[in-house]
């Protein structure tokens, strides 16, 4: 009986680990550098805009480094969404760097 319980616990643990690693698939992070990003109100507006977009799971901004970090599901979110937000708030994108988050999980 103890062997059956141990086997079931091990099976559930393997299933849990498998689910966690597969849930990261499709998640991408983009780090966006901007030319002039010193207005705190624009920071709030950009965070609000990204939070409204379907597929975005995180948006962080930094006045000090003039960057925005966005994590999103690449199946629901497009690069044009990024460009539209910055165009709306008249921010000039200097550089964008994309990282597939599933690469860091495995």
Backbone bond lengths (Angstrom), bond angles and torsions (degrees), N, CA, C in turn:
res aa  C-N    CA-C-N  psi(-1)  N-CA   C-N-CA  omega(-1)  CA-C   N-CA-C  phi
1 X - - - 1.443 - - 1.529 111.66 -
2 X 1.334 117.37 -40.90 1.456 120.99 178.68 1.519 111.41 -62.30
3 X 1.325 115.57 -34.98 1.465 119.57 179.76 1.528 110.87 -67.72
4 X 1.307 116.90 -36.82 1.465 121.13 179.13 1.524 109.56 -66.65
5 X 1.329 117.29 -44.65 1.458 121.41 179.44 1.521 110.44 -63.68
6 X 1.347 117.56 -43.51 1.459 121.27 178.16 1.529 110.65 -62.04
7 X 1.334 117.02 -41.48 1.465 121.20 178.78 1.526 110.97 -63.03
8 X 1.340 116.95 -43.41 1.462 120.69 179.42 1.528 111.58 -64.83
9 X 1.319 117.35 -42.51 1.465 120.33 177.26 1.519 111.42 -61.79
10 X 1.317 116.80 -43.37 1.463 121.08 178.36 1.526 110.83 -63.46
11 X 1.328 116.49 -39.80 1.471 120.85 178.86 1.531 111.21 -63.35
12 X 1.340 115.64 -44.36 1.462 119.32 178.29 1.524 111.33 -64.00
13 X 1.312 117.27 -39.10 1.460 120.93 178.38 1.526 110.73 -62.59
14 X 1.327 116.80 -45.50 1.481 120.26 178.19 1.521 111.27 -62.47
15 X 1.328 116.98 -40.64 1.470 120.44 178.96 1.523 110.46 -65.02
16 X 1.331 117.82 -40.12 1.463 122.28 178.87 1.514 111.02 -63.22
17 X 1.323 117.69 -45.72 1.469 122.22 179.25 1.516 110.14 -63.74
18 X 1.304 117.45 -42.27 1.460 121.69 179.46 1.528 111.00 -62.97
19 X 1.322 117.43 -40.68 1.464 121.38 179.29 1.518 110.72 -65.79
20 X 1.321 117.74 -41.95 1.463 120.75 -179.16 1.511 111.89 -64.90
21 X 1.320 118.62 -40.84 1.460 119.75 -178.64 1.514 111.54 -73.84
22 X 1.327 118.37 -32.65 1.460 119.08 179.77 1.516 111.68 -77.34
23 X 1.345 118.46 -22.13 1.464 119.70 -179.71 1.522 112.16 -71.00
24 X 1.322 119.04 -18.43 1.450 122.24 178.79 1.513 113.57 -79.87
25 X 1.324 116.96 -11.02 1.461 120.25 -178.52 1.518 109.35 -64.53
26 X 1.308 115.67 135.06 1.452 120.79 179.85 1.515 113.28 90.09
27 X 1.322 118.33 -7.87 1.460 121.31 179.19 1.523 109.79 -85.31
28 X 1.302 115.28 130.23 1.457 122.27 -178.97 1.520 108.65 -130.28
29 X 1.314 115.09 148.14 1.458 121.28 175.31 1.515 107.98 -120.35
30 X 1.310 115.81 135.85 1.453 120.76 176.02 1.522 108.13 -122.76
31 X 1.324 114.80 132.60 1.459 121.58 174.51 1.522 106.29 -107.04
32 X 1.320 116.14 120.36 1.462 121.93 -174.15 1.525 108.89 -113.69
33 X 1.324 115.63 122.71 1.468 121.24 175.89 1.522 108.33 -98.06
34 X 1.329 115.27 136.97 1.457 120.71 -177.99 1.518 110.76 -118.78
35 X 1.325 115.88 152.14 1.462 120.41 179.49 1.517 112.26 -68.01
36 X 1.317 116.97 -56.90 1.459 120.59 -178.38 1.514 107.84 -127.60
37 X 1.319 116.17 113.23 1.460 120.54 -173.69 1.523 108.76 -142.44
38 X 1.317 116.54 57.82 1.461 120.40 -172.54 1.529 114.42 -108.55
39 X 1.315 118.17 -5.96 1.462 121.14 -177.88 1.540 110.17 -89.22
40 X 1.336 118.15 115.89 1.467 120.89 -179.10 1.532 113.75 -59.99
41 X 1.316 117.30 -30.61 1.467 119.94 179.19 1.527 110.80 -67.07
42 X 1.310 116.95 -37.94 1.469 119.89 177.64 1.523 109.87 -65.27
43 X 1.324 117.51 -36.61 1.463 120.67 175.87 1.525 110.65 -56.90
44 X 1.315 116.22 -48.76 1.467 120.91 179.84 1.523 111.28 -61.43
45 X 1.328 115.96 -42.85 1.464 120.37 -178.87 1.523 111.55 -64.80
46 X 1.313 116.66 -40.90 1.467 120.01 -179.51 1.527 110.56 -67.51
47 X 1.318 117.49 -42.92 1.470 120.06 177.02 1.526 110.90 -60.56
48 X 1.314 116.16 -40.79 1.465 120.75 178.57 1.527 110.92 -64.11
49 X 1.336 116.67 -44.07 1.465 120.65 179.97 1.531 111.73 -61.00
50 X 1.339 116.30 -46.03 1.464 119.06 -179.60 1.525 111.56 -66.29
51 X 1.328 117.97 -34.39 1.463 119.97 -179.67 1.524 112.14 -66.86
52 X 1.322 117.49 -22.56 1.466 122.21 178.66 1.526 112.51 -78.84
53 X 1.334 117.43 -19.12 1.466 121.33 -173.69 1.520 110.29 -82.36
54 X 1.321 116.32 129.79 1.453 122.37 178.44 1.531 110.26 -62.98
55 X 1.319 116.49 130.33 1.462 121.44 178.18 1.517 114.00 102.60
56 X 1.324 117.96 -13.58 1.471 121.08 179.03 1.525 108.69 -83.97
57 X 1.342 116.15 125.43 1.461 119.89 179.95 1.525 112.40 -105.57
58 X 1.339 118.06 -17.97 1.458 121.15 -178.52 1.520 109.64 -156.67
59 X 1.321 115.85 141.25 1.467 121.84 172.16 1.514 107.79 -143.76
60 X 1.318 116.44 120.68 1.460 122.65 177.47 1.529 108.44 -126.23
61 X 1.331 116.31 141.98 1.456 120.93 178.41 1.521 109.49 -124.43
62 X 1.338 115.38 155.94 1.461 120.51 178.37 1.527 109.84 -138.07
63 X 1.325 115.05 121.50 1.467 120.50 174.82 1.518 110.67 -68.34
64 X 1.322 115.52 -40.17 1.459 121.31 -174.55 1.536 111.98 -64.49
65 X 1.328 116.88 -46.71 1.469 119.90 -176.77 1.531 113.32 -95.73
66 X 1.336 116.00 -5.43 1.469 121.98 -178.90 1.527 111.30 57.52
67 X 1.333 115.31 46.71 1.459 120.22 -179.38 1.518 111.40 -130.25
68 X 1.322 113.67 159.58 1.459 122.90 173.85 1.526 106.37 -130.11
69 X 1.328 116.37 132.70 1.464 121.64 176.31 1.521 107.15 -113.73
70 X 1.329 116.09 127.28 1.460 121.50 179.79 1.518 108.35 -127.86
71 X 1.330 116.80 128.38 1.456 121.62 172.08 1.514 107.18 -107.29
72 X 1.339 115.84 134.55 1.457 119.21 -174.76 1.523 110.95 -150.91
73 X 1.310 114.76 161.77 1.456 123.11 174.60 1.525 106.43 -88.47
74 X 1.324 116.03 114.52 1.466 119.73 -174.21 1.527 112.98 -67.53
75 X 1.337 117.68 -12.47 1.463 120.13 176.95 1.526 111.30 -80.49
76 X 1.343 117.67 -18.47 1.468 121.38 -176.62 1.520 113.65 -114.87
77 X 1.304 117.50 -7.46 1.461 122.41 -169.18 1.513 109.31 -130.31
78 X 1.330 117.36 143.15 1.458 121.11 -178.26 1.528 110.56 -123.53
79 X 1.316 115.98 156.68 1.468 121.60 179.54 1.529 110.45 -61.09
80 X 1.307 116.53 -32.81 1.471 119.26 178.80 1.529 111.19 -61.34
81 X 1.345 117.73 -28.55 1.468 120.45 176.19 1.521 110.67 -62.18
82 X 1.333 116.66 -40.14 1.467 121.75 178.40 1.521 109.88 -62.55
83 X 1.310 115.14 -50.42 1.467 120.08 -177.76 1.524 111.36 -61.32
84 X 1.326 117.24 -38.52 1.468 120.59 -179.38 1.528 112.25 -65.00
85 X 1.336 117.03 -38.85 1.469 119.65 179.34 1.523 110.51 -63.64
86 X 1.328 116.47 -46.97 1.464 118.94 -178.07 1.521 112.53 -70.77
87 X 1.317 116.46 -31.41 1.466 120.00 176.27 1.531 109.84 -66.13
88 X 1.323 116.47 -40.76 1.468 121.09 -179.60 1.524 110.98 -60.24
89 X 1.346 117.55 -39.55 1.468 121.46 -177.24 1.521 112.42 -99.10
90 X 1.328 115.90 14.40 1.469 123.46 174.57 1.532 112.83 54.05
91 X 1.333 115.50 45.35 1.465 121.49 176.15 1.525 108.61 -105.53
92 X 1.301 116.50 136.51 1.456 121.39 -179.03 1.529 109.34 -96.42
93 X 1.333 115.42 120.49 1.460 121.87 -179.99 1.523 109.29 -78.25
94 X 1.316 114.79 125.44 1.463 121.23 179.67 1.530 110.77 -89.92
95 X 1.350 115.91 -43.38 1.466 120.75 -177.11 1.522 109.58 -157.88
96 X 1.347 115.99 148.88 1.464 121.81 173.98 1.520 108.64 -130.54
97 X 1.318 115.77 132.69 1.457 121.70 179.39 1.530 108.93 -125.50
98 X 1.334 116.52 120.71 1.467 121.98 -176.67 1.523 110.55 -102.95
99 X 1.351 115.04 141.33 1.465 121.52 177.57 1.522 108.10 -136.26
100 X 1.326 116.05 127.82 1.450 120.91 175.89 1.520 107.75 -79.91
101 X 1.327 117.87 117.09 1.462 121.43 -174.95 1.519 113.01 -69.74
102 X 1.315 118.68 -24.18 1.463 120.20 178.82 1.531 110.43 -67.24
103 X 1.325 118.43 -22.80 1.470 121.17 176.62 1.521 110.92 -65.43
104 X 1.332 116.83 -30.04 1.467 120.79 -178.40 1.518 111.98 -84.56
105 X 1.331 117.94 -20.17 1.461 121.72 -178.62 1.510 111.11 -79.16
106 X 1.326 116.94 -42.43 1.466 120.79 -173.72 1.497 112.55 -78.60
